């Protein structure tokens, strides 16, 4: 899967009066027909598809929150 693309989409519902709902995130991997709503699940699936048995080769998702 050389050149595989991982895509992120965020959908936010609007009520037509300027009020915005809670956004929902979706993640997609080229060549996989599955839709992910959790980035950690997507990373786990990618590691499984690529048969990454070596922890040095696996991708890990780490969320970092920086104060403003």
Number of C-alpha atoms within 10 A of each C-alpha: 7 4 6 9 11 12 10 13 12 9 11 11 11 12 8 7 6 7 8 11 11 9 12 11 14 16 17 18 18 12 10 10 8 11 11 17 14 11 17 14 13 20 17 15 16 17 18 12 10 11 11 14 10 8 9 8 11 15 13 13 11 8 6 6 6 5 4 3
